[in-house]
């Protein structure tokens, strides 16, 4: 195990399991049915955080000439989303990284802006929950990402200093949170976030299959 790096902290949505790309596709399909478009740069505001910044449900209701109830839109999007989610699996390399982290004796944390009741079924379905020493979700903090609180509470529970931990993120909001908390930042974008303008990260890789965790640590410590 590295003498310096003692912990890894993973985001969940979009990073471990790509629930984000299907969500955007679901919104785009419903917007299209109403003759409207949802530009990615607009939707990007709420990726990796809550809908407080930008709410794609209420936005569609606001721009339609003929009024449509937000709950009708919500149901239409959710129906599309649920269908798309049936196909998802952990992203390539995720389970390898978790196994490698265990083998290296690293502490493993999860820091997510989602609520635990959203994440838990996926952790169970894919057998991931047992890997984590600390799971921190929106239920436990006042502010979600880009606020650093989720990462600060993760560091506290894992009993490590910021410089001893590596964060893995796919979104700008998540990256900002990790960077603000002082962790080393590794960006692993998904299909949707690959065009986001990430800057000042420590490392960016196309997927966790592209480089082993040990290689990531070695590169960050150089």
C-alpha positions, 0 to 999 in steps of 0.5 A: 500500500502507498505510504501517502494514500490511505483512502479512496472516495467514490461518487456513485451516480454516473461514476460507479453506475451510469444513471446520469446518461439515461436520465438525460436521454429520458428528459430529451425524449419527453422534451421532444414529444412536446416539440422542445429541446433540452441543451446539454449545457443547460442540463449540466447544471444539475448533474452531480447535484440537486435540482435546486440549481436547475429543475428540468421538470419545472423548466419544461412546464414553464416554456410550454405555451399550453400549460401542462402539470409538472407532475404529468411531466415528472411521470412521463420522464420517470417512466422513460427513465425506469425503462432505460435503467433496466439495462444498466450495469456497473461501469467497466473497471469499477468492481476491479478498483474496489477489489484492488483498493481492498487488496491494497488495504485502502479505506473505501468511501462513497460520497453521493448527492443522491439519497440513500434510498436511491443508491441502496437498491443498486448497491444490493443489486450489484453486491457493492455495499460490502466494499465500503467503510463509509457511505455518505449521501444527501440524507446526512448533509445540509448541502450536497455537491458542489459544496464540499460537505459530503467529502469532509464528512467522508474524510472524518469518518474514514479518519484520513487527511485530505491529502491522503485520499483520492476522489473519483468523480464524473461531474463538474459539481462532484469534482468541485466538491472534492477539490474544495475539500482538498482531495486529489481528484481523478475524473472518469467522465461518462458518455454525457459528461465527457464534454464537460469543461474540467480544469485543474484536476489531478488526473483524467482517465476515460474509464477505470479499465484504462489504468489500474488503481495502483497505476493511478496512485503511482501517477498521483504521487509522482 
